[in-house]
Each structure stands twice: as C-alpha cells, then as structure tokens.
Amino acid sequence: MSEQSHAFADLVAVVTGGGSGIGAAVVRRLRSGGAKVLVADLSTPGPDTVGIDVTDGARVQEFADDVQQRFGRCDLLVNCAGAVAVGTATECTDAEWDRVFDVNVRGIWHTCRYFLPLMPPGSAIVNVASAAGLRPIPGMAAYVASKAAVVGLTRAMALDHAAQQVRVNCVCPGLVDTPLAASAQERRPDATRSAVAGFDDYLIKRQASAEEVAAYICFLGSPEAGYITGSTVAVDGGRTLH
C-alpha cells in the first residue's frame, strides 16, 4: 500500500476531521495520489477546508450541496471526525455522552445521508471506528459504545447500498500517535494510563503513526479494494486478537 503518484487521479474525496491526526494523514495521502480533497474540520482553516460541525445536519447538507455544484459527485467519503470522553457509564455526564455519540455516530449518519446521493457506482465510504469498538477498554464507556455503533452502522450501510454499487468499510485503529489519543491518555486514571503506556494488551509494543492508519483507509477507498465491502479492518497491533 505504498503511495502511488496517480493512484487517486481525478477522484473527488471528502474527509471529515481532516485538519489533524489520522484525517490529516489521509488528506495528504489522497492529495499526493492526485485526488481533489475537500476537508470538513472544525478548527483548521485552509484551502478547501470548510469549518463544519458534523453534528449539524443542516450544515452538512449545505456542504454536500456545495460539493455537488462544484464537482457533481463525491467518489470517496472518509469519516475521521471523532470525539472522546473518559469515564465509566456511571461517571459520564449527559453532556459527555451526548457529545461523543453526536460526533462519532450521528456525524457519520449526517455525512452519509447527504453525500450518498452524490456517489456514483464504484464509490466508497470509509468510516473510522476503533479497536475499542471490538474489544472494550476500561473507563471509556461512551467512546466504546459509540465506536461499536460505527461498526454496526458500517455493516448496515454496506448492505443497504450494495445495489448502488457503493462500498462501505471501516477501520478500527488501536493506539495512534494523535492529539485526540494523547488528550484521552492524559485524562485516564494512573493505573490505566500506565497499562496503556506499556502496551500491555498489544502484540506490537508501540503506537501506530497516523500515516500507517491512513494507508489502510486509502486502500479501502481505492479501486484496489473493489471487492471489499462491509468489512472491519483492525489496525491495532494485535490488541483485539487476545
């Protein structure tokens, strides 16, 4: 899955959460392959970057309408926008729970709802879930539940939109070197933080780079993955194996 200079030539891609972390790595990889990439991100302005909160359905619809007017289609939708909350089910506040589900689940529903009508046969959607949605981690109940929901939503959309010839897959990263992961790590209890820092549950004893995860996301969005849909790919150093 090495970068190819024209792997995504003429492709129109939309990446949410593309201003930092995994999303930014996806944007770089797609652009280096020749894609026209439009980024939806709350905090990072720049060329072809639109300040959008994916929880705002009306704003997402406006964005989709703009993409349709400018390009007439969307060939690849990558949902990287995410939120995290630390705490058990009894510790999490209503506001924390709602925010995590609004961004991680409702946000994907909004983008897919409004961009799917723009997606021609052969297009692809890649959702970023988490290894935590396959094997729970302690003290992050809202996050774990939301990412498990993303896995289920991905499978449902793959089934529902197969006749449209749109592939839908998700990637489940383990611990990745990103600002979001670092922020969550800082807020964990000492014992959990120590276990994570020691990679106790990982067969590969390190965190992934954002670029490593982006490689799999871009592969699933490419024609090379044309026979893959409804799949959940764990890019997690073996964490969910045991």
Buried (B, 14 or more C-beta within 10 A) or exposed (E): BEBEEEBBEEBBBBBBBBBBBBBBBBBBBBBBBBBBBBBBBBEBEEEEBBBBBBBBBEBBBBBBEEBBEEBEBBBBBBBBBBBBBBBEEEEBEEEBBBBBBBBBBBBBBBBBEBBBEBBEEEBBBBBBBBBBBBBBBEBBBBBBBBBBBBBBBBBEBBEEBEEEBBBBBBBBBBBBBBEBBEEBBEBBEEEBBEBBEEBEBBEEEEBBBBBBBBBBBBBBBBEEBEEBBBBBBBBBBBBBEE
